[in-house]
Structure formats: structure tokens, C-alpha cells
Amino acid sequence: MSSLERRHTHPDPRIERTHEVVKREALEELAARGYGGFTIESVARRSGVAKSTIYRHWTSKLALVADALETLNVQPPGDAAHVPDAPLHRVERLLRHLSGAFADTAITGCTPALIEAAEHDPDVRAFHHTYAATRRQSLVEAIADGVADGTFPATVDRDTAAIALAGAIVYCRVMTSTPFRPDDVPKLIETVLGVTAG
């Protein structure tokens, strides 16, 4: 195996740590300054990583934000140890993950900044809507499977239910002073889907 192949197979842990620091500090900077005040230069100052190094891995501030959100907020898989999970359990796990993520200021403190930027920047708008839709799709699929196997009522519309479930958690973060608690997920599921979870 060549040295190049080894680098791709076993990434340098120092580089991985540096990447994680840059991505987390980028989200913190976005939350603190808003998208308009957010720059690669400000992330370099905040993280202590050279601007040239950051530009070598991310060509723009939107590319950096997108990568940070994708890699620092990984959804739970649709199955556990390759054993298919019941739709109700999948819905609960996804919502608990979402409510937990929205309690992490590094992940969710940037949400208002992205919402504001999406009103004025078409590239941010396209990214933000695509990112949200992709994340919501896992929930939509779990609900659809639950309707198909009779776990959830046949009258449940999967897309509307997914928006109602995820939307309640996002609403609490953006529009109230109290984040949605993961322990309240079963009550939310029962309210929207009419089944008992937890």
C-alpha cells in the first residue's frame, strides 16, 4: 500500500481534530455574528487555524457551514446493528436526536442566522431548504412505514406529520425561550400521530 493510500485509509487524527475545531468554531461564529458578519478570516481567528489552511479544505463560507452542519449533526441510522427498527422507535429516535441537537448551541445557535440569510441570499436559501428537506426525509419515511404496517392511523399524512413533529421542536428553539425537552418526545408523538411511545 502506498503512503497516499495509507493517508486515505487512515486519516491523520491531528487533521481530523483540526477539521472538527474549525467546523464547530464556524457554527459558533455564525451564531454570534450572523451570516453577513461571518467570514473565513473570523473563523481563522476564532479557531487558531490559518486562513490558508481553511481555504484549502473549504472554498467558501457556505461550503464550510454546510460541511459543519452535515458532519457535526449526524442523524441516527434507520436500523440498529442492521436489524430493522420498528417505525415508532425510528420516529422517536429521530425526534430525540433533533431535540438534543437543538439544545447544542454550536449546532442550533446558527439556525436564526441561516433563516435570516436565506431571505436575502439565494445560495443560502437553496442550501438551507435542501438540508432541511433531506433531514426531514428520514422522518417522512419512518412515518410512511408506520402507516403502511398499521402502527400509525391510515389517515396520517406523512409529510404533514413530519413537519408538525419536527416543526414543534424547531419552533421551541427559534420562537420561545425554552428548548424542547427530549423527554417530551413521546407526548409529541402521541399528540400528532395518536400512538403511545416511550
Order of alpha helices (4+ residues) and beta strands (2+ residues): alpha-alpha-alpha-alpha-alpha-beta-beta-alpha-alpha-alpha-alpha-alpha-alpha
